[in-house]
Amino acid sequence: MKTLKTIKNKVGSPLVNMGPIRLRQPLPTEGIEQVDPFLLLHHYGPYAISAFNNPFDLGPHPHRGFEPITLLFKGEQLHRDSLGNEMLVKAGDVQWTTAGRGIIHAEGPSKEFVERGGELEGIQLWLNLPAAKKMMPANYQHLKSEDIPVVQNDDKTIDLKVIAGKQANKKGLIQTQTEVNVFTVKTQTEGNMKIDIPQTHESLIYLLDGEVLVNDKATLKKGATQMITFNQDGDFVEIEAKKESTLLVLSGEPIKEKVSQYGPYVMNTQTEIMEAMRDFQQGKMGYLY
């Protein structure tokens, strides 16, 4: 018989400054270093983008040792990387980069989107790679919104998109390096849904907008508690919509390895970090202009 997961942490989503960008960072936060294998969760926007205001334009920069993932909820971004990929990422799309031994990429609102103006909002995740895969060849996967499998609750008031992993009888199209689930959830003003999460996974629910009751115990609401993490027990969580809401559900098999992180690099030792910096300077991660 399936049992409900128990809640471990309830936290807000504090605003932080990343250079000229002001965004929300619920992970890492006070008392929660990571939800293994997820190292970082940034919620950026909604920004009113125009020719006079474009804070989220990230020029070419390197990564090694993990997977930077962008889920775009509003707007339009252009992705370019040192593998030669150039993709227009639209609202609902996902860009999943496996940095591996090294990649240089750039992302920001497309020129056309800036000219016509509009709202930009997204999530950036950092998903760790195990030591055995940190130096694998770099890769890029682009998932269009219309191709993402959808699971609905019985009364069709909640849509869950399976980006990676499994839910009900649907399987995500992203090829993952470790066992993870990445789901986005859109609710109407009411409705319930049970979401299966393996007992062994570390897991969280993050609320971008709206209000939901989780496990009949904790309320997620913008400006208050926006992220809940769960213990490694039980087989599912339950959400009840209180208004139209947007959620992110993440879970994964913990890697349980030492993390050494510096800037855009996530490795296992300080020596590997120094090697990453040297390799970037020597052009071994490729070039992007």
Salt bridges, closest charged atoms under 4 A:
GLU76 OE1 - ARG116 NH2 2.97
ASP81 OD2 - HIS79 NE2 2.74
ASP93 OD2 - HIS142 NE2 3.28
GLU119 OE1 - LYS74 NZ 3.26
GLU121 OE2 - HIS43 NE2 2.69
GLU121 OE1 - LYS74 NZ 3.74
GLU179 OE2 - HIS201 NE2 2.90
ASP196 OD2 - LYS2 NZ 3.22
GLU240 OE2 - LYS242 NZ 3.03
GLU253 OE1 - HIS201 NE2 3.74
ASP279 OD2 - ARG64 NH2 2.92
ASP279 OD1 - ARG278 NH2 3.36
ASP279 OD1 - LYS284 NZ 3.86
